[in-house]
Amino acid sequence: MKNIIKTIAFLLLCILVGCKNESKKEETTLSNVSETNTKTPTITKEKPFIWEGANVYFLLTDRFNNANTANDEAFGRTKETGKLRGFEGGDITGIIQKIEEGYFKNLGINAIWFTPVVEQIHGSVDEGTGNTYAFHGYWAKDWTKIDPNYGTYNELKQLVETAHQNGIRILMDVVMNHTGPVTEQDPVWADNWVRTSPQCTYKDYESAVTCTLVKNLPDIKTESDEDVELPKALVEKWKAEGRLEIEIAELDIFFTKTGLKRSPKNYIIKWLTDYIKELGIDGYRVDTVKHVEEGAWRVLAEHAKTAFAEWKSKNPDKILDDNEFYIVGELYGYGIDGKRYYDFGDRKVDYFANGFDNMINFQFKYDAKQKDYEKLFSKYSKILHTNLIGKGVMNYISSHDDGDPFDKDRTKTYESATKLLLTPGISQVYYGDETARPLMIEGTKGDATLRSKMNWEALENEETKALLLHWQKLGTFRADHPAIGAGKHKMISKSPYIFSRSYDKNGFTDKVVIGLDLPKGEKTIAINSIFPEGTAVTDRYSGKKATVKEGSIDITSDHEIVLFEVEK
């Protein structure tokens, strides 16, 4: 009876003043990370942040940078594993460290997407690849807690704040389709929460959604509207951690406030949106989109946007801009030619109409193989400003699970940067694209070869430094000019190849002129009246300055690229 009275009292208090779950936000001293600059970020009205043209950096949290060796081992995850199938030490503080060093800003990165950092299963699995731990973050055990191998809640909070102070948005990677595999340490949840069969066959909508992706990956029953109790394993875990009452109280508040049923998907939606409401996360990258009913994503999007608005209302001094919460989906197999629909064979689904602002474009790596830049650029510009107007795609050349990337051997690293960073849409730089991190690692099996540790040591050689500089020049130019990713493309000259990008919306105008495959030395660049006569311009690639005369720009540089902007 005393416990019931305490819970009711606590619930009433929460309703009046709001809950803070301090037990899952343990205070820590970040000995390996410098103090966060608490200065309010400056909002540059002249250059808005436009998601449709963002330059996103995607990294595996465990593989990027190990700034705190004290958290390298947790939960006895010490079995010998297959190559690159265990935890390697990368952590949240490692990301913070690189933000503070200016690594991302120097690359022109204005949004970071990192793999999930919620608590992962404690055990390992072995399906012919050697023992594998959940280093990648996609095998959730508890959505309400940060996995100690990655760091702490306070470190995640510091990461968001540090990113924002440096003009960088945060995309949180979310999984709602499945829990982690079942192991001795990680029991399966009740059958009103998950299914363990059948395995997906992808013949139609049902066999791609109401099924398990692979063997031993329990599928959350996201189609269910049934009220269910919390999983027994989660209740026992929270009880042992001394936070059962507060978690239940917070759930009571959420379900009372929203009117949602206590169904499996709605519990997870509560847990996921907490990070937005409490930390000001700017957007989601959503995993396995087509394996969850589209209606579930619509509910998640609705409550994510509400949570972001709530965070803004409570943190007016930390607001970066007027953007709503942004959601990017991983709809495997989706390509920009698919326009808005995904075809299951027996059903077409428009996920853009179900909460998504953007889809990862699995087609870009194929389109990028063509040598004609104009065909690539004009195609993407046309589709994004007609069939996908108001929406977007995220282009990439390599990723964590694409075994056939654009440049598997890393022999086209300069071309990769030029095509990725100058193509309309969002550009997604996968960690190490800019340093030619190898994508083929001897002794690995499956996708582990794509997930090696970031090759920071390569920056000691001149060849890698030169490549990085190329990515930096293109990336910072892109970040400074929303017209490149979100604007309209127009060819000025086919030979030499010169084009413009222009953006004009909500009182903001941005124009650039770019030339590729140009002769080295002296060159004359026609600009087709993009810049008025007499305009002083700067070539961001060479640093040279010039003036528009008779509709052209004369410049001498040792490069085959020019990136012209109006001189500031």
N, C-alpha and C positions, 0 to 999 in steps of 0.2 A: 504493500500500500504506500509506503514511504517513497519508493522508487516512482510509482505512478504519479504521486503528488509532485515530486521533484520534476518529472518530465513535463507535466502540465504547466507548472510554474515557469520552467525554462522556455517552453513553447510560447507562452504569453509574453515573456520578456523579449523573445526573438521577434515576435510580431511588432512589438513596440519600438525596439531599437535596432533590430537586425542581428543576425547570428555571425559569429566569427569562429570558425573551427580551428582554434589554435593548435589542437593536437596534431593536425595534419599539416600545419604550417610551422614546423619546429624552427626555433631561432637558431641560427648558426653564424659563426664568424667565418667570413670568406678570406682566409689567410692567403689564398693564391690569386685573389682578384683585388685590384685597387678600388678605393671607395668610389661609389657611383656619383657622378656629377648631378647634383640636385637642381641645377638651373633649369627653369622652364624652357622647353624647346621653342625656338623662334619659328613662327609660321610665315613662310615666304608667299605672300599673296600673288606676286608676279608669276610664280611657277607652281601651280597646284600639283598635288600628287594625283595621278590618274591611273587607277588599277589596270585599265585596258592596255597600258603601255609600260607596265612595271618591268623591272629587271630583278628577277627572283633568284636567290641562291639556295639550292637544295642540298642538304648535308645529312649524313647519318650521324646522329649525335655521338654514338660510340666510336666512330672512326675519324672524327674531324680533328679534335685537339684535346689532349689530356692535360688539364691545368691543375687537377687535384688528384694526386695519386692515392690519397687516403681513402677514396671511395671506389677503388678499382675492384674490390671483391665484396660481394654481398650475398647473403642467403646460401652460403656454401656452394656457390657455382664454380667449383674448382676441378671438375672432371676434365680429363684430357678430351679435347674436341677435334673434329675435322678441321682442316686448315681454314682459317678465317671464319670459324663458326662459333667462336666464344667471344666473351667481352674483351675488348682491347684497351679500354680505359678512357675513351673520349667522354666528355661530360659537359654539362651546362656551363660551368665556369670557363671551359675552354672556348665556348662560343663568345661569352662575355669578353674574354681576354682579347680575342681577335677583333671584336667591335671596337674596343678601347684603343687597340693598336692602329686602327684606321684601315685594316685590311679590306673590309667590305666597302667602305666609302671610296677607297682608292680604285675599287673595281666597278664603281658606279652601281653597286647593289642598293636597292631601296626597299627590298622585302626579303626576309629569310624564312624558309620553310625547313624545319628540322623534323626528323622522325619522332614518333610518339615517345613521351618520357613518363607516362603513367606506369605504375608498378606492373612488372611482367611476371609470368609464371616463374617459379623458383627452380623447377626441375629442368631436365634436358630431354630431348628426343633424339632418336637415331633411326633414320629411314634410309640407310645405305650411304650416308654422307659423313658418318662419324657423329659423335655427340654434338648436338646443336643447342645452344642457349638462345634466349630471346634478345640478343644484342640489338636487333633491328627495331624493336619496339612495337611490333605488330601482334604480339601475343599477350594481350591484357589479362591480368589477374584481378586488379582492383583499380577502377577508373578514378577513384577519389584520392589516390596517393601517388606521389612521385617516387619512382624507383630509385633507391639509394645508389645504384650503380651510375646513374646519371647525375644525381645531386639531390637537392632539397627543394621544397616549395618556395622558400625564401630566395633561393638562387634563381628559380624560374621567374619570380617576381622581379628580381634585379635584372635579369636578362631582358624582360619586356621594357623596363624603365630605361635601361642603357641603350637599347635599340631605338626607342622613341626619342631619346635625347640626341641621337645621331641621325634623325630623319629616316629611320628604318622601321618598316612595319613587320609584324610577326604573323606568319601563317602557322597555325597549330594543326598538326596531322592527327586526324581523328578516325577511329575504327568503331563502327557500330554493328558490323556484320557478324562478328564472331568473338569468342573468348580465345584464350590461348589453348594449346593442346592439353590433354589430360595426362598427368604424370603421377607418381606416388605422392609428391608434395602438393599436387594441384588437382583436387577431385573435380569431377564433372558436376555442373549445376543441375538442378532438378529439371525434369522433362517438360515442365510448363514454362521453362526459361529457354532451353536449348534443344536442338535435335542433333543426333550424332549420325544420322543416315536419312535419306540416301545421299550418295555423292552426286554432285552436279554432272549432267551429261550435255547440257547446252543445246538441246534439240528444240526447245521452245522457251517461253517466258517462265513457266513453272519450274522446268528442269535447270534453270539458271539462277532462280531466286530461292525457292523453297527446298534447299538442299545444302550440303556441306561442300565447300570449295575443294577440299582435299580430305583424305582420311585423317581422323583424329584432330579435327578442327571444329569443335562444336559450334553450330550455327545458331545465333540468337533468333528467337521466334519474333522477328520484327513485324510480322503480319498480325500478331495476336493483339486483341483489345481486352483480353482477360485480366482482371485484377490478380496479381500474384504476390506472394510473400517474398521477402528478400531471400536470396540463396543462403542455405544453412552455412556453407563454408565462409561466406562473407560476414554473416552475423557473428560466427565464432571468431573470426579474424579481428573484427572491430572490437569485440568484447575483450579479447586478449590485449589489444592495443589501448584499451581504456577510452574508446570514443564511440561506443555503440549508441548511447543515449543522444549525443549531440547529432550524430548522423541521422538517426530516426527523426529527431525534432526538425532538422532541416528538410528532410523529405516531406514531413507533414506540412510544413509551410509551403513548399513548392507545389504540392498537389492541391492544397486548399486554394492557393493563389491562382493557379492556372486552370483548375477544373479538369485536368487531364486524368485519365484512368491510370491506375498503378500497373501498367503493362510493362513488359521487358524493355521495349524501346524507350518508353517515357522515363524510366529510371535512368537509363544511360544518357538521355537528352538532358536530364537534370544535372548529372555529373559533368557532362561535357560543357554545358553552358555556364557552370560555376566559374570556370577559368576565364571566361569573357567578363562576367559580371564583377569578378574580384580583381582581375589583373589588367583588363583592357586589351586582351588579345584582339588583333585587327581582322583576322579571317581564318577560315578553315581550308585545309586541303583534305578532301574527303576520300577515304579509301574504299575500294570495291563498290562503286556506285551501282552497277547493274545487278548486284547480288542482293539488293535490299529493295523492298517495295518503294516506288517513287513517293507514295504518300508519307512514308516515314521521314524521308528527306525533307519534304515540305514542312513537316512539323518541326524538325530540327532547325531549319532555316528561320522559321518564324520566331522561335524562342531564342535563337542566337542573335538575331537582329534586335529583339527586345532587350536582351541582356546587355548588348553593346550600348544601346541607348541609355539604359539604366546606369552603366558605368560612366558614361559621359556626363550624365546629370549629376553624379556624385563627385566627379573629378573635373570640374570646368577648367582648372588651371593646367590640366594634362592633355586636353583635347588637341589632336594634331590637325584635324580638318573636318569637313562636313560629310565625309564618306560614310556610307552605311557599312555594316559588317559585310565582308566579301567572301564568297564561297566558290572554291575551285574543286571540280570533281575529277576523279580518276575513273572514267568510264572506259574500261579496257577495250581497245579496238576502235574507239571513236576517232574520226578524222575530220578535218575541216570541210572536206567534200560532202560529208554526211549532213551538213547544214544543221538542223535542229533535232533530228530524230535518230534514235537508235532502234534498229529493227531486230527483234528477237525471232522473226520468222512468222510467228502467229500474232504478233502485236508490235506496234511502233510506240515508243515512249519518248516524249519531249521532256528531258530532264531539266532543260533551261526553264521550263514552265513550272518546275517543282523545286524551286529554291536555289538553283545554281546560276551563278553569274558567269562562270567560265568552265571550260572543259580542257583537260590535258589533251593535246593534239598528237596522237600516235602516228599521224601521217607525215609530220614535218620531215622526219629523217629520210623519207623517200623523195619528197618534193625537193629537198636540199641536194639530191644527187645530180639534178640537172645543172648543166654548166651556165645556162642563161639566167643571170640574175633578174632580168626584167620579167621573165615569165613567173618566177617565184614571187617577187615583190608585188607585181600588179595583181596576180591571182589572189593573194592574201588580202590586199587592200580592198579589192572589189567585194569579196565575200564578207569581210568584216563590216563593210559599210552598206551592205544590202541584206543578205539573208540572216546575218548575225548582228545586225545593228542593235546596240545597247547591251550586247553580250561580248564574249571574247573567247580566245583560245590561248593555251600556254604551250609554246613550242620548246622542244628540247632536242639535243643531239645524243645524249646518253642519260641513263638513269640507273636506279638500283636494281631493277628487275627486267630490263630490256636486253636480252642476250644478243640482239642484232643491232647495235647502235650505229650511228652514221659513220663514225670513225673508230672502229674497234682497235685498229693497229696504231692509232695516234699518229698517222702520217699526213693528216689534213687539218692540223691544229689551227693554223691561221685562217684557212677557209672556213672552218667550223665557227670560229668567232665572228667572222665577217657576215656569214649567212644568218647565224642565230641572232646576233645583236642588231642587225639592220632589217630583219623581216618584221612586218607589221604583226601585232599581237604581243602577248607577254613573252619574254624570254626567260627560260629556266636554265641557269648555269648549274650543272651538277658538280659537286665539289671535286676539284682536280681537273676539270675541263681546261681551266686556265693555266695549269702547270703540267699538262700531259700526264697526269697520274695514270699508270698502266691499267688497262681493263682486262688484261689476260695474265692471270697469276698462276704459275705452274703449281700443280698439286692441289688445286681447288676443285670442287665439284659444284655444278649448278651455278646459281646466281652469286655465290660467294666471290667469284672472280671479279665481279663488278664492285665489290665492297671492301677494297683494301684500305689501309690507313692512309690518311692524307699525306702526300709526299713533300712535306715541308723541307726536307733536306735537299730536294732538287733545286730549291731557290738559291743554292750556293753556286750553281753553274750558270754561265753567261747565256747559254742557249735558252734555258728556262726563263731567265730574267727577261730576255728579249720577247719571248712568247707572252709572258705575263703583261708586259708593257703594252703589247698589241691589244689584249683583252681589256686592259685598263683604259686605254685611249678610247676605244669604241664604247665601253661600258659607261664611262663618265659622260661622254657626249650624249649617249642615249638617255641617261638619267637626267641630264640637264635640259633635254628637249623631248617633252611628251609627244611631239609631232612624229617622232621616229616610230614609236610603237602604236600610238593611238591615232595618228593623223592619216591624211590621204596621200597616197603615192602618185607621182606623175613623172614620167620620163621626159627629160629635156633633150637628151642626145643619145643615140644608140652607140655611135662610135666617134669619139670616146664616150664611154657610158657615164652619163650624168643624170641625176634625178633629184627631185625635190620632195619634201614631205611638209605638209601644212596642217595645222590644227587651229580651229577657231570655234570656241564654245564658251558660253557663260562669261563673256567678256575677256577671255584670255586668248591671245593669238601667239602662235609659235611657227616659225618657218626655218628650214635648213636646206642646204644644197650639198649633195654628196657625189663624189666621183670615184669610180672603181676601175681597176685595170688600166690606169693611166700611164703615160710614159714618164720615166724619171727625168728630172731636170726641169727645163722650162716647159710650161704648159698654159694654155688658154682655156678657161672654163666658161662656157656659155651658161647664163643663169636664167634666161627667159623671163626677165622682169620680176623674179621672185624678190630680189632686193632692189630698191630704187637706185637710180644713177647717183654716184658719189658716196654710196654707203661704205663705211669702213667695216671690213670683215676680218675674221680670224680663221685660219685653218687649224682646227684643234689637233689634227694628227701631227703636223710638223711644227706648229707654234708660229708659223709665218703669218704676217699681216698683209692685207692688200686693200684695194679700193675698187669698187665697181665703176668701170669706164666703158661706155658704149655697149652696155648689156653683157659685158664679160668681165672676168677676173683673170689677170695675168699673175702667175706665181711660179717660183722656182723652188723645188724641193726634191729630196732624194727618195721620195715615196711614191707608190702607185695609187695612193688613196688621198683624197681631200675631204675634210669634214668642215664645211663652211657655216659659220654662224655670224650674226651681226655682232660687231665688236662691243664689248661691255665697258 
